[in-house]
Amino acid sequence: MALLKMNLSTKEIADILGISPQSANTARYRLRKRLNLKPEDDLEAMIRNL
């Protein structure tokens, strides 16, 4: 969540964590699922407001 709050792209997050961009997308999907966000909700905006 900290990397999303820094407004980094998926590729930048993947490079920092040493994972593939697809793995970063999967983690983002799982985070959205845990937070019960609807598809139209903006994950990045919600995290920036924390």
PQR file of N, CA, C, O and H, with PARSE charges and radii, in Angstrom:
ATOM      1  N   MET A   1       0.821  -1.186   0.000 -0.4000 1.5000
ATOM      2  CA  MET A   1       0.000   0.000   0.000 -0.0000 2.0000
ATOM      3  C   MET A   1       0.867   1.253   0.000  0.5500 1.7000
ATOM      4  O   MET A   1       0.479   2.274  -0.568 -0.5500 1.4000
ATOM      5  N   ALA A   2       2.021   1.185   0.624 -0.4000 1.5000
ATOM      6  CA  ALA A   2       2.881   2.369   0.689 -0.0000 2.0000
ATOM      7  C   ALA A   2       3.343   2.778  -0.703  0.5500 1.7000
ATOM      8  O   ALA A   2       3.421   3.967  -1.009 -0.5500 1.4000
ATOM      9  H   ALA A   2       2.335   0.356   1.085  0.4000 1.0000
ATOM     10  N   LEU A   3       3.650   1.792  -1.548 -0.4000 1.5000
ATOM     11  CA  LEU A   3       4.109   2.112  -2.899 -0.0000 2.0000
ATOM     12  C   LEU A   3       2.979   2.704  -3.732  0.5500 1.7000
ATOM     13  O   LEU A   3       3.219   3.570  -4.573 -0.5500 1.4000
ATOM     14  H   LEU A   3       3.586   0.826  -1.299  0.4000 1.0000
ATOM     15  N   LEU A   4       1.755   2.248  -3.508 -0.4000 1.5000
ATOM     16  CA  LEU A   4       0.610   2.835  -4.200 -0.0000 2.0000
ATOM     17  C   LEU A   4       0.392   4.266  -3.730  0.5500 1.7000
ATOM     18  O   LEU A   4       0.058   5.147  -4.522 -0.5500 1.4000
ATOM     19  H   LEU A   4       1.560   1.544  -2.825  0.4000 1.0000
ATOM     20  N   LYS A   5       0.584   4.490  -2.433 -0.4000 1.5000
ATOM     21  CA  LYS A   5       0.407   5.834  -1.881 -0.0000 2.0000
ATOM     22  C   LYS A   5       1.435   6.803  -2.468  0.5500 1.7000
ATOM     23  O   LYS A   5       1.179   8.003  -2.568 -0.5500 1.4000
ATOM     24  H   LYS A   5       0.855   3.774  -1.789  0.4000 1.0000
ATOM     25  N   MET A   6       2.607   6.270  -2.858 -0.4000 1.5000
ATOM     26  CA  MET A   6       3.645   7.097  -3.476 -0.0000 2.0000
ATOM     27  C   MET A   6       3.340   7.376  -4.945  0.5500 1.7000
ATOM     28  O   MET A   6       4.103   8.061  -5.627 -0.5500 1.4000
ATOM     29  H   MET A   6       2.814   5.295  -2.777  0.4000 1.0000
ATOM     30  N   ASN A   7       2.211   6.836  -5.431 -0.4000 1.5000
ATOM     31  CA  ASN A   7       1.745   7.063  -6.799 -0.0000 2.0000
ATOM     32  C   ASN A   7       2.699   6.473  -7.843  0.5500 1.7000
ATOM     33  O   ASN A   7       2.943   7.082  -8.884 -0.5500 1.4000
ATOM     34  H   ASN A   7       1.591   6.280  -4.877  0.4000 1.0000
ATOM     35  N   LEU A   8       3.237   5.283  -7.555 -0.4000 1.5000
ATOM     36  CA  LEU A   8       4.120   4.599  -8.490 -0.0000 2.0000
ATOM     37  C   LEU A   8       3.294   3.738  -9.441  0.5500 1.7000
ATOM     38  O   LEU A   8       2.213   3.267  -9.089 -0.5500 1.4000
ATOM     39  H   LEU A   8       3.039   4.788  -6.709  0.4000 1.0000
ATOM     40  N   SER A   9       3.811   3.543 -10.637 -0.4000 1.5000
ATOM     41  CA  SER A   9       3.127   2.699 -11.614 -0.0000 2.0000
ATOM     42  C   SER A   9       3.323   1.227 -11.255  0.5500 1.7000
ATOM     43  O   SER A   9       4.157   0.885 -10.417 -0.5500 1.4000
ATOM     44  H   SER A   9       4.689   3.926 -10.923  0.4000 1.0000
ATOM     45  N   THR A  10       2.551   0.375 -11.893 -0.4000 1.5000
ATOM     46  CA  THR A  10       2.658  -1.062 -11.657 -0.0000 2.0000
ATOM     47  C   THR A  10       4.057  -1.557 -11.994  0.5500 1.7000
ATOM     48  O   THR A  10       4.620  -2.367 -11.258 -0.5500 1.4000
ATOM     49  H   THR A  10       1.873   0.653 -12.574  0.4000 1.0000
ATOM     50  N   LYS A  11       4.621  -1.082 -13.093 -0.4000 1.5000
ATOM     51  CA  LYS A  11       5.972  -1.499 -13.491 -0.0000 2.0000
ATOM     52  C   LYS A  11       7.005  -1.045 -12.470  0.5500 1.7000
ATOM     53  O   LYS A  11       7.918  -1.800 -12.135 -0.5500 1.4000
ATOM     54  H   LYS A  11       4.163  -0.424 -13.691  0.4000 1.0000
ATOM     55  N   GLU A  12       6.871   0.177 -11.974 -0.4000 1.5000
ATOM     56  CA  GLU A  12       7.809   0.682 -10.966 -0.0000 2.0000
ATOM     57  C   GLU A  12       7.715  -0.128  -9.674  0.5500 1.7000
ATOM     58  O   GLU A  12       8.733  -0.450  -9.061 -0.5500 1.4000
ATOM     59  H   GLU A  12       6.129   0.790 -12.246  0.4000 1.0000
ATOM     60  N   ILE A  13       6.501  -0.450  -9.268 -0.4000 1.5000
ATOM     61  CA  ILE A  13       6.299  -1.261  -8.064 -0.0000 2.0000
ATOM     62  C   ILE A  13       6.925  -2.640  -8.258  0.5500 1.7000
ATOM     63  O   ILE A  13       7.603  -3.148  -7.365 -0.5500 1.4000
ATOM     64  H   ILE A  13       5.675  -0.188  -9.765  0.4000 1.0000
ATOM     65  N   ALA A  14       6.700  -3.239  -9.417 -0.4000 1.5000
ATOM     66  CA  ALA A  14       7.258  -4.561  -9.709 -0.0000 2.0000
ATOM     67  C   ALA A  14       8.784  -4.526  -9.679  0.5500 1.7000
ATOM     68  O   ALA A  14       9.410  -5.437  -9.137 -0.5500 1.4000
ATOM     69  H   ALA A  14       6.149  -2.826 -10.142  0.4000 1.0000
ATOM     70  N   ASP A  15       9.387  -3.490 -10.251 -0.4000 1.5000
ATOM     71  CA  ASP A  15      10.848  -3.370 -10.250 -0.0000 2.0000
ATOM     72  C   ASP A  15      11.392  -3.243  -8.830  0.5500 1.7000
ATOM     73  O   ASP A  15      12.398  -3.869  -8.495 -0.5500 1.4000
ATOM     74  H   ASP A  15       8.879  -2.750 -10.691  0.4000 1.0000
ATOM     75  N   ILE A  16      10.746  -2.448  -8.004 -0.4000 1.5000
ATOM     76  CA  ILE A  16      11.193  -2.248  -6.619 -0.0000 2.0000
ATOM     77  C   ILE A  16      11.100  -3.553  -5.828  0.5500 1.7000
ATOM     78  O   ILE A  16      12.003  -3.886  -5.061 -0.5500 1.4000
ATOM     79  H   ILE A  16       9.930  -1.939  -8.276  0.4000 1.0000
ATOM     80  N   LEU A  17      10.006  -4.286  -6.018 -0.4000 1.5000
ATOM     81  CA  LEU A  17       9.786  -5.520  -5.263 -0.0000 2.0000
ATOM     82  C   LEU A  17      10.476  -6.733  -5.880  0.5500 1.7000
ATOM     83  O   LEU A  17      10.535  -7.795  -5.261 -0.5500 1.4000
ATOM     84  H   LEU A  17       9.272  -4.015  -6.642  0.4000 1.0000
ATOM     85  N   GLY A  18      10.996  -6.579  -7.093 -0.4000 1.5000
ATOM     86  CA  GLY A  18      11.666  -7.689  -7.759 -0.0000 2.0000
ATOM     87  C   GLY A  18      10.707  -8.767  -8.220  0.5500 1.7000
ATOM     88  O   GLY A  18      11.035  -9.953  -8.201 -0.5500 1.4000
ATOM     89  H   GLY A  18      10.948  -5.716  -7.596  0.4000 1.0000
ATOM     90  N   ILE A  19       9.512  -8.348  -8.638 -0.4000 1.5000
ATOM     91  CA  ILE A  19       8.502  -9.283  -9.131 -0.0000 2.0000
ATOM     92  C   ILE A  19       8.072  -8.846 -10.528  0.5500 1.7000
ATOM     93  O   ILE A  19       8.448  -7.771 -10.996 -0.5500 1.4000
ATOM     94  H   ILE A  19       9.245  -7.385  -8.654  0.4000 1.0000
ATOM     95  N   SER A  20       7.287  -9.685 -11.183 -0.4000 1.5000
ATOM     96  CA  SER A  20       6.798  -9.324 -12.511 -0.0000 2.0000
ATOM     97  C   SER A  20       5.632  -8.340 -12.380  0.5500 1.7000
ATOM     98  O   SER A  20       4.955  -8.308 -11.352 -0.5500 1.4000
ATOM     99  H   SER A  20       6.983 -10.559 -10.803  0.4000 1.0000
ATOM    100  N   PRO A  21       5.399  -7.539 -13.424 -0.5600 1.5000
ATOM    101  CA  PRO A  21       4.244  -6.635 -13.393  0.2800 2.0000
ATOM    102  C   PRO A  21       2.921  -7.389 -13.206  0.5500 1.7000
ATOM    103  O   PRO A  21       1.994  -6.871 -12.583 -0.5500 1.4000
ATOM    104  N   GLN A  22       2.836  -8.605 -13.743 -0.4000 1.5000
ATOM    105  CA  GLN A  22       1.612  -9.397 -13.568 -0.0000 2.0000
ATOM    106  C   GLN A  22       1.404  -9.756 -12.098  0.5500 1.7000
ATOM    107  O   GLN A  22       0.273  -9.755 -11.614 -0.5500 1.4000
ATOM    108  H   GLN A  22       3.589  -9.026 -14.249  0.4000 1.0000
ATOM    109  N   SER A  23       2.487 -10.061 -11.390 -0.4000 1.5000
ATOM    110  CA  SER A  23       2.383 -10.355  -9.954 -0.0000 2.0000
ATOM    111  C   SER A  23       1.932  -9.119  -9.182  0.5500 1.7000
ATOM    112  O   SER A  23       1.163  -9.226  -8.228 -0.5500 1.4000
ATOM    113  H   SER A  23       3.406 -10.062 -11.784  0.4000 1.0000
ATOM    114  N   ALA A  24       2.408  -7.957  -9.592 -0.4000 1.5000
ATOM    115  CA  ALA A  24       1.986  -6.711  -8.944 -0.0000 2.0000
ATOM    116  C   ALA A  24       0.497  -6.473  -9.188  0.5500 1.7000
ATOM    117  O   ALA A  24      -0.218  -6.029  -8.290 -0.5500 1.4000
ATOM    118  H   ALA A  24       3.033  -7.870 -10.367  0.4000 1.0000
ATOM    119  N   ASN A  25       0.033  -6.767 -10.398 -0.4000 1.5000
ATOM    120  CA  ASN A  25      -1.394  -6.624 -10.693 -0.0000 2.0000
ATOM    121  C   ASN A  25      -2.228  -7.599  -9.868  0.5500 1.7000
ATOM    122  O   ASN A  25      -3.313  -7.250  -9.403 -0.5500 1.4000
ATOM    123  H   ASN A  25       0.614  -7.127 -11.128  0.4000 1.0000
ATOM    124  N   THR A  26      -1.725  -8.816  -9.686 -0.4000 1.5000
ATOM    125  CA  THR A  26      -2.432  -9.804  -8.877 -0.0000 2.0000
ATOM    126  C   THR A  26      -2.529  -9.335  -7.430  0.5500 1.7000
ATOM    127  O   THR A  26      -3.578  -9.475  -6.801 -0.5500 1.4000
ATOM    128  H   THR A  26      -0.844  -9.099 -10.064  0.4000 1.0000
ATOM    129  N   ALA A  27      -1.449  -8.782  -6.903 -0.4000 1.5000
ATOM    130  CA  ALA A  27      -1.459  -8.265  -5.530 -0.0000 2.0000
ATOM    131  C   ALA A  27      -2.448  -7.110  -5.402  0.5500 1.7000
ATOM    132  O   ALA A  27      -3.155  -6.999  -4.400 -0.5500 1.4000
ATOM    133  H   ALA A  27      -0.597  -8.668  -7.414  0.4000 1.0000
ATOM    134  N   ARG A  28      -2.494  -6.252  -6.421 -0.4000 1.5000
ATOM    135  CA  ARG A  28      -3.441  -5.133  -6.418 -0.0000 2.0000
ATOM    136  C   ARG A  28      -4.885  -5.661  -6.436  0.5500 1.7000
ATOM    137  O   ARG A  28      -5.748  -5.145  -5.726 -0.5500 1.4000
ATOM    138  H   ARG A  28      -1.919  -6.342  -7.235  0.4000 1.0000
ATOM    139  N   TYR A  29      -5.134  -6.685  -7.245 -0.4000 1.5000
ATOM    140  CA  TYR A  29      -6.463  -7.299  -7.317 -0.0000 2.0000
ATOM    141  C   TYR A  29      -6.864  -7.877  -5.958  0.5500 1.7000
ATOM    142  O   TYR A  29      -7.991  -7.687  -5.502 -0.5500 1.4000
ATOM    143  H   TYR A  29      -4.433  -7.104  -7.821  0.4000 1.0000
ATOM    144  N   ARG A  30      -5.932  -8.581  -5.321 -0.4000 1.5000
ATOM    145  CA  ARG A  30      -6.225  -9.188  -4.017 -0.0000 2.0000
ATOM    146  C   ARG A  30      -6.465  -8.130  -2.951  0.5500 1.7000
ATOM    147  O   ARG A  30      -7.303  -8.318  -2.069 -0.5500 1.4000
ATOM    148  H   ARG A  30      -5.016  -8.735  -5.691  0.4000 1.0000
ATOM    149  N   LEU A  31      -5.739  -7.020  -3.024 -0.4000 1.5000
ATOM    150  CA  LEU A  31      -5.950  -5.922  -2.084 -0.0000 2.0000
ATOM    151  C   LEU A  31      -7.341  -5.322  -2.267  0.5500 1.7000
ATOM    152  O   LEU A  31      -8.041  -5.049  -1.291 -0.5500 1.4000
ATOM    153  H   LEU A  31      -5.059  -6.867  -3.740  0.4000 1.0000
ATOM    154  N   ARG A  32      -7.738  -5.117  -3.529 -0.4000 1.5000
ATOM    155  CA  ARG A  32      -9.084  -4.596  -3.813 -0.0000 2.0000
ATOM    156  C   ARG A  32     -10.144  -5.539  -3.248  0.5500 1.7000
ATOM    157  O   ARG A  32     -11.149  -5.098  -2.691 -0.5500 1.4000
ATOM    158  H   ARG A  32      -7.170  -5.338  -4.322  0.4000 1.0000
ATOM    159  N   LYS A  33      -9.906  -6.844  -3.397 -0.4000 1.5000
ATOM    160  CA  LYS A  33     -10.850  -7.844  -2.913 -0.0000 2.0000
ATOM    161  C   LYS A  33     -10.942  -7.798  -1.384  0.5500 1.7000
ATOM    162  O   LYS A  33     -12.041  -7.851  -0.832 -0.5500 1.4000
ATOM    163  H   LYS A  33      -9.089  -7.202  -3.850  0.4000 1.0000
ATOM    164  N   ARG A  34      -9.795  -7.701  -0.693 -0.4000 1.5000
ATOM    165  CA  ARG A  34      -9.784  -7.626   0.774 -0.0000 2.0000
ATOM    166  C   ARG A  34     -10.479  -6.379   1.290  0.5500 1.7000
ATOM    167  O   ARG A  34     -11.101  -6.403   2.352 -0.5500 1.4000
ATOM    168  H   ARG A  34      -8.902  -7.658  -1.142  0.4000 1.0000
ATOM    169  N   LEU A  35     -10.373  -5.285   0.535 -0.4000 1.5000
ATOM    170  CA  LEU A  35     -10.982  -4.027   0.951 -0.0000 2.0000
ATOM    171  C   LEU A  35     -12.436  -3.905   0.498  0.5500 1.7000
ATOM    172  O   LEU A  35     -13.087  -2.893   0.758 -0.5500 1.4000
ATOM    173  H   LEU A  35      -9.867  -5.266  -0.328  0.4000 1.0000
ATOM    174  N   ASN A  36     -12.947  -4.942  -0.181 -0.4000 1.5000
ATOM    175  CA  ASN A  36     -14.327  -4.962  -0.685 -0.0000 2.0000
ATOM    176  C   ASN A  36     -14.635  -3.759  -1.568  0.5500 1.7000
ATOM    177  O   ASN A  36     -15.688  -3.137  -1.431 -0.5500 1.4000
ATOM    178  H   ASN A  36     -12.418  -5.764  -0.392  0.4000 1.0000
ATOM    179  N   LEU A  37     -13.713  -3.433  -2.477 -0.4000 1.5000
ATOM    180  CA  LEU A  37     -13.931  -2.315  -3.391 -0.0000 2.0000
ATOM    181  C   LEU A  37     -14.692  -2.790  -4.617  0.5500 1.7000
ATOM    182  O   LEU A  37     -14.466  -3.891  -5.117 -0.5500 1.4000
ATOM    183  H   LEU A  37     -12.857  -3.938  -2.588  0.4000 1.0000
ATOM    184  N   LYS A  38     -15.587  -1.955  -5.087 -0.4000 1.5000
ATOM    185  CA  LYS A  38     -16.323  -2.238  -6.312 -0.0000 2.0000
ATOM    186  C   LYS A  38     -15.419  -1.928  -7.506  0.5500 1.7000
ATOM    187  O   LYS A  38     -14.453  -1.176  -7.372 -0.5500 1.4000
ATOM    188  H   LYS A  38     -15.771  -1.061  -4.680  0.4000 1.0000
ATOM    189  N   PRO A  39     -15.727  -2.504  -8.672 -0.5600 1.5000
ATOM    190  CA  PRO A  39     -14.890  -2.243  -9.851  0.2800 2.0000
ATOM    191  C   PRO A  39     -14.769  -0.759 -10.207  0.5500 1.7000
ATOM    192  O   PRO A  39     -13.745  -0.331 -10.738 -0.5500 1.4000
ATOM    193  N   GLU A  40     -15.805   0.018  -9.918 -0.4000 1.5000
ATOM    194  CA  GLU A  40     -15.752   1.438 -10.276 -0.0000 2.0000
ATOM    195  C   GLU A  40     -15.014   2.280  -9.233  0.5500 1.7000
ATOM    196  O   GLU A  40     -14.734   3.453  -9.476 -0.5500 1.4000
ATOM    197  H   GLU A  40     -16.637  -0.330  -9.486  0.4000 1.0000
ATOM    198  N   ASP A  41     -14.693   1.690  -8.066 -0.4000 1.5000
ATOM    199  CA  ASP A  41     -13.956   2.419  -7.032 -0.0000 2.0000
ATOM    200  C   ASP A  41     -12.482   2.524  -7.420  0.5500 1.7000
ATOM    201  O   ASP A  41     -11.918   1.598  -8.003 -0.5500 1.4000
ATOM    202  H   ASP A  41     -14.920   0.737  -7.868  0.4000 1.0000
ATOM    203  N   ASP A  42     -11.871   3.643  -7.097 -0.4000 1.5000
ATOM    204  CA  ASP A  42     -10.473   3.893  -7.438 -0.0000 2.0000
ATOM    205  C   ASP A  42      -9.586   3.532  -6.250  0.5500 1.7000
ATOM    206  O   ASP A  42      -9.587   4.223  -5.232 -0.5500 1.4000
ATOM    207  H   ASP A  42     -12.329   4.396  -6.624  0.4000 1.0000
ATOM    208  N   LEU A  43      -8.832   2.448  -6.387 -0.4000 1.5000
ATOM    209  CA  LEU A  43      -7.968   1.975  -5.312 -0.0000 2.0000
ATOM    210  C   LEU A  43      -6.921   3.014  -4.933  0.5500 1.7000
ATOM    211  O   LEU A  43      -6.709   3.284  -3.751 -0.5500 1.4000
ATOM    212  H   LEU A  43      -8.831   1.886  -7.214  0.4000 1.0000
ATOM    213  N   GLU A  44      -6.269   3.593  -5.928 -0.4000 1.5000
ATOM    214  CA  GLU A  44      -5.207   4.563  -5.656 -0.0000 2.0000
ATOM    215  C   GLU A  44      -5.743   5.793  -4.923  0.5500 1.7000
ATOM    216  O   GLU A  44      -5.101   6.287  -3.995 -0.5500 1.4000
ATOM    217  H   GLU A  44      -6.441   3.374  -6.889  0.4000 1.0000
ATOM    218  N   ALA A  45      -6.896   6.283  -5.323 -0.4000 1.5000
ATOM    219  CA  ALA A  45      -7.485   7.454  -4.668 -0.0000 2.0000
ATOM    220  C   ALA A  45      -7.865   7.119  -3.228  0.5500 1.7000
ATOM    221  O   ALA A  45      -7.673   7.936  -2.328 -0.5500 1.4000
ATOM    222  H   ALA A  45      -7.417   5.882  -6.077  0.4000 1.0000
ATOM    223  N   MET A  46      -8.402   5.922  -3.011 -0.4000 1.5000
ATOM    224  CA  MET A  46      -8.774   5.515  -1.665 -0.0000 2.0000
ATOM    225  C   MET A  46      -7.538   5.435  -0.766  0.5500 1.7000
ATOM    226  O   MET A  46      -7.589   5.861   0.388 -0.5500 1.4000
ATOM    227  H   MET A  46      -8.558   5.258  -3.742  0.4000 1.0000
ATOM    228  N   ILE A  47      -6.451   4.905  -1.270 -0.4000 1.5000
ATOM    229  CA  ILE A  47      -5.223   4.780  -0.477 -0.0000 2.0000
ATOM    230  C   ILE A  47      -4.604   6.144  -0.214  0.5500 1.7000
ATOM    231  O   ILE A  47      -4.100   6.387   0.882 -0.5500 1.4000
ATOM    232  H   ILE A  47      -6.409   4.559  -2.207  0.4000 1.0000
ATOM    233  N   ARG A  48      -4.632   7.031  -1.188 -0.4000 1.5000
ATOM    234  CA  ARG A  48      -4.079   8.383  -0.984 -0.0000 2.0000
ATOM    235  C   ARG A  48      -4.838   9.128   0.106  0.5500 1.7000
ATOM    236  O   ARG A  48      -4.266   9.986   0.778 -0.5500 1.4000
ATOM    237  H   ARG A  48      -5.042   6.834  -2.078  0.4000 1.0000
ATOM    238  N   ASN A  49      -6.117   8.815   0.291 -0.4000 1.5000
ATOM    239  CA  ASN A  49      -6.934   9.488   1.298 -0.0000 2.0000
ATOM    240  C   ASN A  49      -6.764   8.909   2.697  0.5500 1.7000
ATOM    241  O   ASN A  49      -7.325   9.445   3.652 -0.5500 1.4000
ATOM    242  H   ASN A  49      -6.582   8.118  -0.255  0.4000 1.0000
ATOM    243  N   LEU A  50      -6.004   7.829   2.838 -0.4000 1.5000
ATOM    244  CA  LEU A  50      -5.782   7.234   4.169 -0.0000 2.0000
ATOM    245  C   LEU A  50      -4.873   8.103   5.001  0.5500 1.7000
ATOM    246  O   LEU A  50      -4.575   7.765   6.146 -0.5500 1.4000
ATOM    247  H   LEU A  50      -5.548   7.393   2.062  0.4000 1.0000
TER
END
